[in-house]
Amino acid sequence: MKKIFLAVMVLLTFEIYSQDKGFGMGIIIGEPTGLSLKGWISPTSAVDAGLAWSFVNEGSLHVHVDYLYHMFNVIDVSSGKMPLYVGVGGRIKIKDNKHNPDNRVGIRVPFGFAYMFSGAPVDIFLEIAPVLDLTPKTDVNVNGGVGFRYFFK
């Protein structure tokens, strides 16, 4: 039974996509902090999303979705891959405070880099995303953080 279990685990390991294909899930720590999701739609393009908590101004729920374009030939590494990326997307912040509602909708422009480990379905990333809030008033903010994701088939 142990041999069969080990054989199945080895086969499943080989069926897992690398970090530039499929779907990844992990965490981001910073502003905001929470769940990070990434789905590849082509060899250089992905959709990134976050469901997180913003700790700014008494805290609020933060949801963002971004389109990302990856440039794999900018940074050369001896093992794995390290693309730079840039994108555009949207952000919603929802504050549950009846006396001081501060719900915001804005445009994000994330840029950063990711390190994709060779032979492991894991990436780590560093990202900065200027945000132009459009409602309830026009304002400029910055999101940013570090994180990791595990990629599934």
N, CA, C and O atoms as a GROMACS GRO file, in nm:
protein
  612
    1MET      N    1   0.082  -0.120   0.000
    1MET     CA    2   0.000   0.000   0.000
    1MET      C    3   0.086   0.126   0.000
    1MET      O    4   0.056   0.222  -0.071
    2LYS      N    5   0.194   0.126   0.080
    2LYS     CA    6   0.282   0.242   0.085
    2LYS      C    7   0.348   0.266  -0.050
    2LYS      O    8   0.367   0.381  -0.090
    3LYS      N    9   0.384   0.158  -0.121
    3LYS     CA   10   0.447   0.171  -0.253
    3LYS      C   11   0.350   0.231  -0.354
    3LYS      O   12   0.389   0.313  -0.437
    4ILE      N   13   0.224   0.189  -0.347
    4ILE     CA   14   0.124   0.244  -0.438
    4ILE      C   15   0.102   0.392  -0.410
    4ILE      O   16   0.096   0.473  -0.502
    5PHE      N   17   0.092   0.428  -0.282
    5PHE     CA   18   0.076   0.568  -0.244
    5PHE      C   19   0.194   0.651  -0.293
    5PHE      O   20   0.175   0.760  -0.348
    6LEU      N   21   0.316   0.601  -0.275
    6LEU     CA   22   0.436   0.672  -0.319
    6LEU      C   23   0.436   0.688  -0.471
    6LEU      O   24   0.472   0.794  -0.521
    7ALA      N   25   0.397   0.583  -0.544
    7ALA     CA   26   0.393   0.590  -0.691
    7ALA      C   27   0.292   0.694  -0.737
    7ALA      O   28   0.319   0.771  -0.830
    8VAL      N   29   0.174   0.697  -0.673
    8VAL     CA   30   0.072   0.796  -0.709
    8VAL      C   31   0.123   0.937  -0.682
    8VAL      O   32   0.102   1.026  -0.764
    9MET      N   33   0.188   0.959  -0.569
    9MET     CA   34   0.241   1.092  -0.536
    9MET      C   35   0.347   1.136  -0.637
    9MET      O   36   0.351   1.253  -0.674
   10VAL      N   37   0.432   1.044  -0.680
   10VAL     CA   38   0.534   1.078  -0.780
   10VAL      C   39   0.468   1.116  -0.911
   10VAL      O   40   0.506   1.215  -0.974
   11LEU      N   41   0.369   1.038  -0.954
   11LEU     CA   42   0.298   1.071  -1.078
   11LEU      C   43   0.227   1.205  -1.069
   11LEU      O   44   0.230   1.284  -1.164
   12LEU      N   45   0.162   1.233  -0.956
   12LEU     CA   46   0.095   1.362  -0.939
   12LEU      C   47   0.195   1.476  -0.941
   12LEU      O   48   0.165   1.583  -0.993
   13THR      N   49   0.312   1.456  -0.885
   13THR     CA   50   0.415   1.559  -0.885
   13THR      C   51   0.454   1.594  -1.026
   13THR      O   52   0.474   1.711  -1.057
   14PHE      N   53   0.467   1.495  -1.114
   14PHE     CA   54   0.505   1.522  -1.252
   14PHE      C   55   0.391   1.585  -1.331
   14PHE      O   56   0.415   1.647  -1.434
   15GLU      N   57   0.267   1.570  -1.284
   15GLU     CA   58   0.153   1.630  -1.351
   15GLU      C   59   0.132   1.777  -1.313
   15GLU      O   60   0.055   1.847  -1.379
   16ILE      N   61   0.200   1.824  -1.209
   16ILE     CA   62   0.185   1.963  -1.168
   16ILE      C   63   0.257   2.054  -1.267
   16ILE      O   64   0.370   2.026  -1.306
   17TYR      N   65   0.192   2.160  -1.308
   17TYR     CA   66   0.253   2.255  -1.399
   17TYR      C   67   0.365   2.333  -1.332
   17TYR      O   68   0.373   2.343  -1.209
   18SER      N   69   0.451   2.387  -1.416
   18SER     CA   70   0.550   2.482  -1.364
   18SER      C   71   0.478   2.613  -1.334
   18SER      O   72   0.356   2.622  -1.351
   19GLN      N   73   0.552   2.713  -1.287
   19GLN     CA   74   0.490   2.837  -1.243
   19GLN      C   75   0.444   2.926  -1.356
   19GLN      O   76   0.376   3.026  -1.330
   20ASP      N   77   0.478   2.896  -1.480
   20ASP     CA   78   0.433   2.982  -1.591
   20ASP      C   79   0.318   2.918  -1.669
   20ASP      O   80   0.294   2.953  -1.785
   21LYS      N   81   0.248   2.826  -1.606
   21LYS     CA   82   0.128   2.764  -1.662
   21LYS      C   83   0.032   2.737  -1.547
   21LYS      O   84   0.073   2.730  -1.432
   22GLY      N   85  -0.093   2.722  -1.580
   22GLY     CA   86  -0.189   2.679  -1.480
   22GLY      C   87  -0.230   2.787  -1.381
   22GLY      O   88  -0.235   2.906  -1.414
   23PHE      N   89  -0.260   2.743  -1.261
   23PHE     CA   90  -0.319   2.829  -1.158
   23PHE      C   91  -0.238   2.819  -1.030
   23PHE      O   92  -0.202   2.709  -0.986
   24GLY      N   93  -0.210   2.934  -0.969
   24GLY     CA   94  -0.136   2.937  -0.844
   24GLY      C   95  -0.213   3.006  -0.734
   24GLY      O   96  -0.292   3.097  -0.758
   25MET      N   97  -0.189   2.961  -0.610
   25MET     CA   98  -0.254   3.019  -0.494
   25MET      C   99  -0.152   3.031  -0.382
   25MET      O  100  -0.070   2.941  -0.360
   26GLY      N  101  -0.157   3.144  -0.311
   26GLY     CA  102  -0.065   3.164  -0.200
   26GLY      C  103  -0.104   3.285  -0.119
   26GLY      O  104  -0.222   3.318  -0.106
   27ILE      N  105  -0.003   3.352  -0.063
   27ILE     CA  106  -0.031   3.468   0.020
   27ILE      C  107   0.055   3.586  -0.024
   27ILE      O  108   0.162   3.570  -0.083
   28ILE      N  109   0.006   3.705   0.007
   28ILE     CA  110   0.082   3.829  -0.008
   28ILE      C  111   0.084   3.896   0.129
   28ILE      O  112  -0.017   3.902   0.199
   29ILE      N  113   0.201   3.947   0.166
   29ILE     CA  114   0.218   4.015   0.294
   29ILE      C  115   0.262   4.158   0.265
   29ILE      O  116   0.362   4.179   0.196
   30GLY      N  117   0.190   4.253   0.315
   30GLY     CA  118   0.221   4.394   0.292
   30GLY      C  119   0.094   4.475   0.302
   30GLY      O  120   0.014   4.457   0.394
   31GLU      N  121   0.075   4.562   0.206
   31GLU     CA  122  -0.048   4.641   0.198
   31GLU      C  123  -0.111   4.613   0.064
   31GLU      O  124  -0.075   4.677  -0.034
   32PRO      N  125  -0.202   4.521   0.055
   32PRO     CA  126  -0.275   4.449   0.159
   32PRO      C  127  -0.206   4.317   0.198
   32PRO      O  128  -0.103   4.281   0.141
   33THR      N  129  -0.264   4.245   0.295
   33THR     CA  130  -0.216   4.114   0.338
   33THR      C  131  -0.331   4.014   0.325
   33THR      O  132  -0.439   4.036   0.378
   34GLY      N  133  -0.305   3.904   0.252
   34GLY     CA  134  -0.411   3.805   0.237
   34GLY      C  135  -0.380   3.704   0.130
   34GLY      O  136  -0.264   3.667   0.108
   35LEU      N  137  -0.484   3.658   0.062
   35LEU     CA  138  -0.478   3.554  -0.039
   35LEU      C  139  -0.435   3.613  -0.174
   35LEU      O  140  -0.484   3.718  -0.215
   36SER      N  141  -0.341   3.544  -0.242
   36SER     CA  142  -0.296   3.584  -0.375
   36SER      C  143  -0.324   3.471  -0.472
   36SER      O  144  -0.292   3.355  -0.443
   37LEU      N  145  -0.384   3.502  -0.586
   37LEU     CA  146  -0.418   3.405  -0.690
   37LEU      C  147  -0.357   3.448  -0.822
   37LEU      O  148  -0.347   3.568  -0.849
   38LYS      N  149  -0.317   3.352  -0.905
   38LYS     CA  150  -0.262   3.385  -1.036
   38LYS      C  151  -0.296   3.274  -1.133
   38LYS      O  152  -0.274   3.156  -1.105
   39GLY      N  153  -0.350   3.313  -1.249
   39GLY     CA  154  -0.382   3.218  -1.355
   39GLY      C  155  -0.318   3.262  -1.485
   39GLY      O  156  -0.338   3.375  -1.530
   40TRP      N  157  -0.241   3.173  -1.546
   40TRP     CA  158  -0.174   3.204  -1.673
   40TRP      C  159  -0.272   3.189  -1.788
   40TRP      O  160  -0.347   3.091  -1.794
   41ILE      N  161  -0.270   3.286  -1.881
   41ILE     CA  162  -0.357   3.280  -1.998
   41ILE      C  163  -0.277   3.268  -2.127
   41ILE      O  164  -0.334   3.242  -2.233
   42SER      N  165  -0.144   3.286  -2.119
   42SER     CA  166  -0.052   3.266  -2.232
   42SER      C  167   0.088   3.250  -2.172
   42SER      O  168   0.104   3.264  -2.050
   43PRO      N  169   0.190   3.222  -2.253
   43PRO     CA  170   0.325   3.207  -2.197
   43PRO      C  171   0.381   3.334  -2.131
   43PRO      O  172   0.474   3.326  -2.051
   44THR      N  173   0.326   3.452  -2.163
   44THR     CA  174   0.376   3.576  -2.104
   44THR      C  175   0.269   3.657  -2.029
   44THR      O  176   0.301   3.759  -1.969
   45SER      N  177   0.144   3.613  -2.032
   45SER     CA  178   0.034   3.689  -1.972
   45SER      C  179  -0.039   3.609  -1.865
   45SER      O  180  -0.056   3.488  -1.877
   46ALA      N  181  -0.080   3.680  -1.761
   46ALA     CA  182  -0.154   3.615  -1.652
   46ALA      C  183  -0.255   3.712  -1.594
   46ALA      O  184  -0.245   3.834  -1.612
   47VAL      N  185  -0.352   3.657  -1.523
   47VAL     CA  186  -0.446   3.736  -1.446
   47VAL      C  187  -0.415   3.708  -1.299
   47VAL      O  188  -0.408   3.593  -1.256
   48ASP      N  189  -0.396   3.815  -1.225
   48ASP     CA  190  -0.360   3.808  -1.084
   48ASP      C  191  -0.475   3.866  -1.004
   48ASP      O  192  -0.539   3.962  -1.046
   49ALA      N  193  -0.503   3.807  -0.888
   49ALA     CA  194  -0.610   3.859  -0.803
   49ALA      C  195  -0.568   3.850  -0.658
   49ALA      O  196  -0.486   3.767  -0.619
   50GLY      N  197  -0.626   3.937  -0.578
   50GLY     CA  198  -0.601   3.935  -0.435
   50GLY      C  199  -0.730   3.954  -0.358
   50GLY      O  200  -0.814   4.036  -0.394
   51LEU      N  201  -0.744   3.877  -0.253
   51LEU     CA  202  -0.854   3.893  -0.158
   51LEU      C  203  -0.786   3.907  -0.024
   51LEU      O  204  -0.736   3.810   0.033
   52ALA      N  205  -0.784   4.030   0.027
   52ALA     CA  206  -0.694   4.059   0.138
   52ALA      C  207  -0.753   4.164   0.232
   52ALA      O  208  -0.863   4.214   0.210
   53TRP      N  209  -0.677   4.194   0.336
   53TRP     CA  210  -0.715   4.294   0.433
   53TRP      C  211  -0.617   4.409   0.426
   53TRP      O  212  -0.496   4.389   0.433
   54SER      N  213  -0.669   4.530   0.412
   54SER     CA  214  -0.588   4.651   0.415
   54SER      C  215  -0.588   4.704   0.558
   54SER      O  216  -0.693   4.716   0.620
   55PHE      N  217  -0.470   4.735   0.609
   55PHE     CA  218  -0.459   4.784   0.747
   55PHE      C  219  -0.458   4.936   0.755
   55PHE      O  220  -0.444   4.991   0.864
   56VAL      N  221  -0.471   5.004   0.643
   56VAL     CA  222  -0.468   5.151   0.639
   56VAL      C  223  -0.603   5.206   0.683
   56VAL      O  224  -0.707   5.152   0.646
   57ASN      N  225  -0.602   5.314   0.761
   57ASN     CA  226  -0.724   5.384   0.803
   57ASN      C  227  -0.829   5.291   0.865
   57ASN      O  228  -0.939   5.279   0.812
   58GLU      N  229  -0.795   5.227   0.973
   58GLU     CA  230  -0.886   5.141   1.049
   58GLU      C  231  -0.920   5.011   0.979
   58GLU      O  232  -1.005   4.937   1.028
   59GLY      N  233  -0.859   4.980   0.867
   59GLY     CA  234  -0.876   4.852   0.799
   59GLY      C  235  -0.997   4.844   0.708
   59GLY      O  236  -1.099   4.909   0.730
   60SER      N  237  -0.983   4.760   0.604
   60SER     CA  238  -1.092   4.737   0.511
   60SER      C  239  -1.062   4.614   0.427
   60SER      O  240  -0.946   4.572   0.414
   61LEU      N  241  -1.167   4.556   0.371
   61LEU     CA  242  -1.152   4.445   0.279
   61LEU      C  243  -1.098   4.499   0.147
   61LEU      O  244  -1.146   4.601   0.096
   62HIS      N  245  -0.999   4.432   0.091
   62HIS     CA  246  -0.934   4.475  -0.033
   62HIS      C  247  -0.948   4.362  -0.135
   62HIS      O  248  -0.912   4.248  -0.106
   63VAL      N  249  -1.001   4.393  -0.254
   63VAL     CA  250  -1.011   4.297  -0.363
   63VAL      C  251  -0.951   4.363  -0.486
   63VAL      O  252  -0.988   4.475  -0.522
   64HIS      N  253  -0.858   4.292  -0.553
   64HIS     CA  254  -0.805   4.345  -0.678
   64HIS      C  255  -0.793   4.235  -0.782
   64HIS      O  256  -0.779   4.117  -0.749
   65VAL      N  257  -0.799   4.275  -0.909
   65VAL     CA  258  -0.778   4.187  -1.023
   65VAL      C  259  -0.695   4.265  -1.123
   65VAL      O  260  -0.729   4.378  -1.158
   66ASP      N  261  -0.584   4.203  -1.168
   66ASP     CA  262  -0.492   4.269  -1.261
   66ASP      C  263  -0.458   4.178  -1.378
   66ASP      O  264  -0.451   4.056  -1.364
   67TYR      N  265  -0.438   4.238  -1.494
   67TYR     CA  266  -0.376   4.171  -1.608
   67TYR      C  267  -0.227   4.198  -1.598
   67TYR      O  268  -0.187   4.313  -1.581
   68LEU      N  269  -0.142   4.094  -1.609
   68LEU     CA  270   0.003   4.110  -1.599
   68LEU      C  271   0.072   4.061  -1.725
   68LEU      O  272   0.036   3.957  -1.780
   69TYR      N  273   0.170   4.138  -1.772
   69TYR     CA  274   0.256   4.098  -1.883
   69TYR      C  275   0.396   4.073  -1.828
   69TYR      O  276   0.453   4.160  -1.761
   70HIS      N  277   0.453   3.956  -1.857
   70HIS     CA  278   0.584   3.915  -1.803
   70HIS      C  279   0.692   3.925  -1.909
   70HIS      O  280   0.672   3.885  -2.024
   71MET      N  281   0.807   3.979  -1.870
   71MET     CA  282   0.924   3.990  -1.957
   71MET      C  283   1.032   3.898  -1.900
   71MET      O  284   1.096   3.930  -1.800
   72PHE      N  285   1.052   3.783  -1.965
   72PHE     CA  286   1.142   3.680  -1.914
   72PHE      C  287   1.289   3.703  -1.950
   72PHE      O  288   1.376   3.639  -1.891
   73ASN      N  289   1.319   3.791  -2.043
   73ASN     CA  290   1.457   3.806  -2.091
   73ASN      C  291   1.531   3.926  -2.032
   73ASN      O  292   1.638   3.962  -2.082
   74VAL      N  293   1.480   3.990  -1.929
   74VAL     CA  294   1.543   4.108  -1.871
   74VAL      C  295   1.648   4.070  -1.766
   74VAL      O  296   1.757   4.125  -1.766
   75ILE      N  297   1.614   3.977  -1.677
   75ILE     CA  298   1.706   3.934  -1.571
   75ILE      C  299   1.746   3.789  -1.597
   75ILE      O  300   1.660   3.701  -1.604
   76ASP      N  301   1.876   3.765  -1.610
   76ASP     CA  302   1.927   3.631  -1.633
   76ASP      C  303   1.967   3.569  -1.500
   76ASP      O  304   2.046   3.627  -1.426
   77VAL      N  305   1.913   3.452  -1.470
   77VAL     CA  306   1.949   3.379  -1.348
   77VAL      C  307   2.002   3.242  -1.386
   77VAL      O  308   1.964   3.187  -1.490
   78SER      N  309   2.090   3.186  -1.303
   78SER     CA  310   2.153   3.058  -1.336
   78SER      C  311   2.058   2.940  -1.320
   78SER      O  312   2.076   2.837  -1.386
   79SER      N  313   1.957   2.952  -1.235
   79SER     CA  314   1.861   2.845  -1.214
   79SER      C  315   1.722   2.907  -1.201
   79SER      O  316   1.707   3.012  -1.138
   80GLY      N  317   1.622   2.843  -1.258
   80GLY     CA  318   1.487   2.897  -1.253
   80GLY      C  319   1.468   3.011  -1.352
   80GLY      O  320   1.544   3.025  -1.447
   81LYS      N  321   1.365   3.091  -1.327
   81LYS     CA  322   1.332   3.207  -1.412
   81LYS      C  323   1.300   3.324  -1.322
   81LYS      O  324   1.250   3.307  -1.211
   82MET      N  325   1.330   3.446  -1.371
   82MET     CA  326   1.296   3.566  -1.294
   82MET      C  327   1.243   3.674  -1.388
   82MET      O  328   1.317   3.762  -1.432
   83PRO      N  329   1.113   3.666  -1.419
   83PRO     CA  330   1.056   3.769  -1.506
   83PRO      C  331   1.023   3.898  -1.431
   83PRO      O  332   0.984   3.895  -1.315
   84LEU      N  333   1.040   4.008  -1.501
   84LEU     CA  334   0.982   4.135  -1.457
   84LEU      C  335   0.841   4.138  -1.512
   84LEU      O  336   0.815   4.080  -1.617
   85TYR      N  337   0.750   4.204  -1.443
   85TYR     CA  338   0.615   4.213  -1.496
   85TYR      C  339   0.556   4.351  -1.469
   85TYR      O  340   0.598   4.422  -1.377
   86VAL      N  341   0.459   4.385  -1.552
   86VAL     CA  342   0.386   4.510  -1.539
   86VAL      C  343   0.242   4.479  -1.577
   86VAL      O  344   0.216   4.388  -1.655
   87GLY      N  345   0.148   4.555  -1.522
   87GLY     CA  346   0.010   4.527  -1.553
   87GLY      C  347  -0.082   4.644  -1.526
   87GLY      O  348  -0.039   4.754  -1.494
   88VAL      N  349  -0.210   4.616  -1.539
   88VAL     CA  350  -0.314   4.713  -1.509
   88VAL      C  351  -0.436   4.637  -1.460
   88VAL      O  352  -0.465   4.527  -1.506
   89GLY      N  353  -0.507   4.698  -1.365
   89GLY     CA  354  -0.624   4.631  -1.311
   89GLY      C  355  -0.707   4.724  -1.225
   89GLY      O  356  -0.692   4.846  -1.230
   90GLY      N  357  -0.793   4.664  -1.147
   90GLY     CA  358  -0.882   4.743  -1.063
   90GLY      C  359  -0.877   4.696  -0.919
   90GLY      O  360  -0.838   4.584  -0.889
   91ARG      N  361  -0.919   4.786  -0.831
   91ARG     CA  362  -0.920   4.756  -0.688
   91ARG      C  363  -1.049   4.811  -0.626
   91ARG      O  364  -1.097   4.918  -0.663
   92ILE      N  365  -1.102   4.734  -0.532
   92ILE     CA  366  -1.216   4.777  -0.451
   92ILE      C  367  -1.176   4.760  -0.306
   92ILE      O  368  -1.126   4.655  -0.266
   93LYS      N  369  -1.199   4.865  -0.226
   93LYS     CA  370  -1.179   4.856  -0.081
   93LYS      C  371  -1.314   4.884  -0.015
   93LYS      O  372  -1.380   4.983  -0.045
   94ILE      N  373  -1.353   4.794   0.075
   94ILE     CA  374  -1.482   4.805   0.141
   94ILE      C  375  -1.458   4.816   0.291
   94ILE      O  376  -1.404   4.725   0.354
   95LYS      N  377  -1.499   4.929   0.346
   95LYS     CA  378  -1.486   4.952   0.490
   95LYS      C  379  -1.624   4.938   0.553
   95LYS      O  380  -1.719   5.004   0.512
   96ASP      N  381  -1.633   4.852   0.653
   96ASP     CA  382  -1.760   4.827   0.721
   96ASP      C  383  -1.768   4.914   0.847
   96ASP      O  384  -1.756   4.865   0.959
   97ASN      N  385  -1.789   5.042   0.824
   97ASN     CA  386  -1.799   5.136   0.935
   97ASN      C  387  -1.912   5.234   0.900
   97ASN      O  388  -1.893   5.322   0.816
   98LYS      N  389  -2.026   5.221   0.963
   98LYS     CA  390  -2.143   5.301   0.929
   98LYS      C  391  -2.123   5.450   0.958
   98LYS      O  392  -2.185   5.534   0.893
   99HIS      N  393  -2.037   5.481   1.054
   99HIS     CA  394  -2.015   5.621   1.089
   99HIS      C  395  -1.911   5.687   0.999
   99HIS      O  396  -1.910   5.810   0.985
  100ASN      N  397  -1.823   5.607   0.939
  100ASN     CA  398  -1.718   5.662   0.854
  100ASN      C  399  -1.693   5.570   0.735
  100ASN      O  400  -1.587   5.509   0.726
  101PRO      N  401  -1.791   5.559   0.643
  101PRO     CA  402  -1.769   5.472   0.527
  101PRO      C  403  -1.662   5.532   0.436
  101PRO      O  404  -1.663   5.652   0.408
  102ASP      N  405  -1.572   5.448   0.392
  102ASP     CA  406  -1.464   5.494   0.305
  102ASP      C  407  -1.441   5.390   0.196
  102ASP      O  408  -1.328   5.348   0.172
  103ASN      N  409  -1.550   5.348   0.131
  103ASN     CA  410  -1.538   5.252   0.023
  103ASN      C  411  -1.472   5.319  -0.096
  103ASN      O  412  -1.504   5.433  -0.130
  104ARG      N  413  -1.380   5.247  -0.160
  104ARG     CA  414  -1.304   5.305  -0.269
  104ARG      C  415  -1.299   5.211  -0.389
  104ARG      O  416  -1.296   5.089  -0.374
  105VAL      N  417  -1.299   5.270  -0.508
  105VAL     CA  418  -1.278   5.197  -0.632
  105VAL      C  419  -1.165   5.269  -0.704
  105VAL      O  420  -1.165   5.391  -0.718
  106GLY      N  421  -1.067   5.190  -0.751
  106GLY     CA  422  -0.953   5.253  -0.815
  106GLY      C  423  -0.889   5.166  -0.922
  106GLY      O  424  -0.925   5.050  -0.941
  107ILE      N  425  -0.793   5.226  -0.990
  107ILE     CA  426  -0.715   5.160  -1.095
  107ILE      C  427  -0.576   5.133  -1.040
  107ILE      O  428  -0.511   5.223  -0.987
  108ARG      N  429  -0.530   5.008  -1.053
  108ARG     CA  430  -0.396   4.967  -1.009
  108ARG      C  431  -0.304   4.951  -1.130
  108ARG      O  432  -0.348   4.911  -1.237
  109VAL      N  433  -0.177   4.984  -1.110
  109VAL     CA  434  -0.074   4.961  -1.212
  109VAL      C  435   0.042   4.888  -1.143
  109VAL      O  436   0.140   4.950  -1.103
  110PRO      N  437   0.029   4.754  -1.130
  110PRO     CA  438   0.133   4.678  -1.059
  110PRO      C  439   0.257   4.656  -1.145
  110PRO      O  440   0.248   4.639  -1.266
  111PHE      N  441   0.371   4.656  -1.079
  111PHE     CA  442   0.495   4.611  -1.143
  111PHE      C  443   0.581   4.546  -1.037
  111PHE      O  444   0.575   4.580  -0.919
  112GLY      N  445   0.663   4.452  -1.081
  112GLY     CA  446   0.746   4.379  -0.987
  112GLY      C  447   0.823   4.270  -1.057
  112GLY      O  448   0.839   4.272  -1.179
  113PHE      N  449   0.870   4.175  -0.979
  113PHE     CA  450   0.936   4.059  -1.036
  113PHE      C  451   0.901   3.936  -0.954
  113PHE      O  452   0.865   3.945  -0.836
  114ALA      N  453   0.912   3.822  -1.020
  114ALA     CA  454   0.885   3.694  -0.955
  114ALA      C  455   1.006   3.604  -0.978
  114ALA      O  456   1.072   3.613  -1.081
  115TYR      N  457   1.034   3.518  -0.881
  115TYR     CA  458   1.135   3.415  -0.901
  115TYR      C  459   1.063   3.282  -0.906
  115TYR      O  460   0.993   3.244  -0.813
  116MET      N  461   1.080   3.211  -1.018
  116MET     CA  462   1.016   3.082  -1.040
  116MET      C  463   1.123   2.974  -1.023
  116MET      O  464   1.216   2.964  -1.103
  117PHE      N  465   1.109   2.896  -0.919
  117PHE     CA  466   1.207   2.793  -0.888
  117PHE      C  467   1.211   2.686  -0.996
  117PHE      O  468   1.107   2.647  -1.049
  118SER      N  469   1.330   2.638  -1.027
  118SER     CA  470   1.346   2.529  -1.122
  118SER      C  471   1.310   2.398  -1.053
  118SER      O  472   1.364   2.365  -0.947
  119GLY      N  473   1.218   2.323  -1.113
  119GLY     CA  474   1.181   2.194  -1.059
  119GLY      C  475   1.084   2.195  -0.944
  119GLY      O  476   1.057   2.089  -0.886
  120ALA      N  477   1.029   2.310  -0.908
  120ALA     CA  478   0.930   2.318  -0.799
  120ALA      C  479   0.816   2.408  -0.844
  120ALA      O  480   0.841   2.512  -0.905
  121PRO      N  481   0.692   2.372  -0.816
  121PRO     CA  482   0.577   2.452  -0.860
  121PRO      C  483   0.548   2.570  -0.767
  121PRO      O  484   0.434   2.590  -0.726
  122VAL      N  485   0.652   2.647  -0.735
  122VAL     CA  486   0.640   2.758  -0.641
  122VAL      C  487   0.705   2.882  -0.700
  122VAL      O  488   0.810   2.872  -0.764
  123ASP      N  489   0.645   2.998  -0.678
  123ASP     CA  490   0.713   3.123  -0.709
  123ASP      C  491   0.707   3.215  -0.587
  123ASP      O  492   0.620   3.201  -0.501
  124ILE      N  493   0.802   3.307  -0.583
  124ILE     CA  494   0.799   3.415  -0.484
  124ILE      C  495   0.799   3.545  -0.563
  124ILE      O  496   0.853   3.550  -0.673
  125PHE      N  497   0.739   3.650  -0.507
  125PHE     CA  498   0.730   3.774  -0.583
  125PHE      C  499   0.739   3.895  -0.492
  125PHE      O  500   0.711   3.889  -0.372
  126LEU      N  501   0.778   4.006  -0.552
  126LEU     CA  502   0.782   4.137  -0.490
  126LEU      C  503   0.710   4.231  -0.585
  126LEU      O  504   0.741   4.234  -0.704
  127GLU      N  505   0.615   4.309  -0.532
  127GLU     CA  506   0.530   4.391  -0.618
  127GLU      C  507   0.502   4.526  -0.555
  127GLU      O  508   0.486   4.537  -0.433
  128ILE      N  509   0.498   4.628  -0.639
  128ILE     CA  510   0.452   4.761  -0.600
  128ILE      C  511   0.343   4.800  -0.699
  128ILE      O  512   0.357   4.778  -0.820
  129ALA      N  513   0.235   4.858  -0.649
  129ALA     CA  514   0.123   4.893  -0.736
  129ALA      C  515   0.068   5.030  -0.699
  129ALA      O  516  -0.009   5.041  -0.603
  130PRO      N  517   0.105   5.134  -0.773
  130PRO     CA  518   0.038   5.263  -0.753
  130PRO      C  519  -0.111   5.248  -0.784
  130PRO      O  520  -0.149   5.174  -0.875
  131VAL      N  521  -0.194   5.318  -0.707
  131VAL     CA  522  -0.340   5.309  -0.722
  131VAL      C  523  -0.397   5.449  -0.738
  131VAL      O  524  -0.366   5.538  -0.659
  132LEU      N  525  -0.478   5.467  -0.839
  132LEU     CA  526  -0.553   5.591  -0.857
  132LEU      C  527  -0.697   5.563  -0.817
  132LEU      O  528  -0.772   5.500  -0.892
  133ASP      N  529  -0.735   5.610  -0.698
  133ASP     CA  530  -0.873   5.593  -0.653
  133ASP      C  531  -0.962   5.690  -0.729
  133ASP      O  532  -0.927   5.807  -0.746
  134LEU      N  533  -1.077   5.640  -0.775
  134LEU     CA  534  -1.170   5.722  -0.852
  134LEU      C  535  -1.291   5.763  -0.770
  134LEU      O  536  -1.351   5.868  -0.794
  135THR      N  537  -1.328   5.680  -0.672
  135THR     CA  538  -1.440   5.713  -0.584
  135THR      C  539  -1.402   5.681  -0.442
  135THR      O  540  -1.320   5.591  -0.424
  136PRO      N  541  -1.451   5.744  -0.341
  136PRO     CA  542  -1.548   5.853  -0.343
  136PRO      C  543  -1.486   5.986  -0.385
  136PRO      O  544  -1.557   6.081  -0.416
  137LYS      N  545  -1.352   5.991  -0.386
  137LYS     CA  546  -1.283   6.109  -0.437
  137LYS      C  547  -1.156   6.062  -0.506
  137LYS      O  548  -1.110   5.950  -0.480
  138THR      N  549  -1.100   6.144  -0.591
  138THR     CA  550  -0.977   6.110  -0.659
  138THR      C  551  -0.861   6.122  -0.561
  138THR      O  552  -0.842   6.225  -0.496
  139ASP      N  553  -0.783   6.014  -0.552
  139ASP     CA  554  -0.672   6.010  -0.459
  139ASP      C  555  -0.569   5.911  -0.513
  139ASP      O  556  -0.603   5.822  -0.590
  140VAL      N  557  -0.444   5.926  -0.472
  140VAL     CA  558  -0.337   5.836  -0.514
  140VAL      C  559  -0.286   5.761  -0.391
  140VAL      O  560  -0.259   5.821  -0.287
  141ASN      N  561  -0.273   5.630  -0.403
  141ASN     CA  562  -0.222   5.543  -0.297
  141ASN      C  563  -0.122   5.446  -0.358
  141ASN      O  564  -0.102   5.444  -0.479
  142VAL      N  565  -0.061   5.365  -0.272
  142VAL     CA  566   0.034   5.262  -0.318
  142VAL      C  567   0.005   5.133  -0.244
  142VAL      O  568  -0.007   5.132  -0.121
  143ASN      N  569  -0.005   5.024  -0.319
  143ASN     CA  570  -0.009   4.889  -0.263
  143ASN      C  571   0.127   4.827  -0.286
  143ASN      O  572   0.200   4.868  -0.376
  144GLY      N  573   0.162   4.729  -0.207
  144GLY     CA  574   0.286   4.658  -0.229
  144GLY      C  575   0.303   4.545  -0.130
  144GLY      O  576   0.245   4.546  -0.022
  145GLY      N  577   0.384   4.448  -0.169
  145GLY     CA  578   0.408   4.339  -0.078
  145GLY      C  579   0.497   4.233  -0.138
  145GLY      O  580   0.540   4.241  -0.254
  146VAL      N  581   0.524   4.134  -0.057
  146VAL     CA  582   0.598   4.015  -0.099
  146VAL      C  583   0.506   3.896  -0.078
  146VAL      O  584   0.418   3.899   0.008
  147GLY      N  585   0.528   3.791  -0.156
  147GLY     CA  586   0.443   3.675  -0.140
  147GLY      C  587   0.496   3.553  -0.209
  147GLY      O  588   0.603   3.555  -0.270
  148PHE      N  589   0.420   3.447  -0.198
  148PHE     CA  590   0.453   3.323  -0.268
  148PHE      C  591   0.324   3.256  -0.311
  148PHE      O  592   0.217   3.279  -0.254
  149ARG      N  593   0.336   3.171  -0.414
  149ARG     CA  594   0.223   3.094  -0.463
  149ARG      C  595   0.268   2.952  -0.498
  149ARG      O  596   0.381   2.929  -0.541
  150TYR      N  597   0.177   2.859  -0.480
  150TYR     CA  598   0.196   2.720  -0.521
  150TYR      C  599   0.109   2.698  -0.643
  150TYR      O  600  -0.008   2.736  -0.643
  151PHE      N  601   0.164   2.637  -0.750
  151PHE     CA  602   0.091   2.621  -0.875
  151PHE      C  603   0.040   2.479  -0.893
  151PHE      O  604   0.111   2.382  -0.871
  152PHE      N  605  -0.088   2.470  -0.933
  152PHE     CA  606  -0.158   2.345  -0.956
  152PHE      C  607  -0.180   2.328  -1.104
  152PHE      O  608  -0.169   2.424  -1.180
  153LYS      N  609  -0.211   2.207  -1.145
  153LYS     CA  610  -0.243   2.178  -1.284
  153LYS      C  611  -0.379   2.230  -1.318
  153LYS      O  612  -0.425   2.216  -1.431
   0.00000   0.00000   0.00000
